[in-house]
Amino acid sequence: MSVKKEYTIPIGTKALILSKYYYGVLSKSLENIDSERYFSILYFLNENNGCNQQCICNNLAIDKTAMVKVIDYLIKNNMVERDINPNDRREHFIKLTKKGQKQTEEVVKAFKAIDNKMFSNISKEDQDIFIKVLSKLSSNLKELPANDLFFNYKKTVRTSKK
């Protein structure tokens, strides 16, 4: 069934669709990386290596409980290590291992390549406006009452695309 008149969908749905496409391309380009589904965390650690778990949670909007499981997975795969703050044993600093650094280089390259391709026919001015508007939208939404949703970071299921 096709839609006869122009159909406008809510911005949240558009963002969800864009995210699905984006991470589908990212997943395909990084099939050989052990982290498999935690690309954003590795990317964040590339710029903030040695930050605490709470910093990652706050910046990537990840639940604390989920973050513990993510870090455990990355430790098991020798991507990161968790160091306890000697001044406050409740705080943990997350650092990339040598393996994690090497694979994170590939993650950073993939994100940059996808962003470049995605913005290839969009002017620098429009790109800047887009990023500015996204930031404002996020800020506006943070001010509204909301349920705290938990996103499940289970293994990505890949299907072949023809």
Secondary structure, 3 states (H helix, E strand, C coil): CCCCCCCCCCHHHHHHHHHHHHHHHHHHHCCCCCCCCCHHHHHHHHHHCCCEHHHHHHHHCCCHHHHHHHHHHHHHCCCEEEEEECCEEEEEEEEECHHHHHHHHHHHHHHHHHHHHHCCCCCHHHHHHHHHHHHHHHHHHHCCCCCCCCCCCCCCCCCCCC
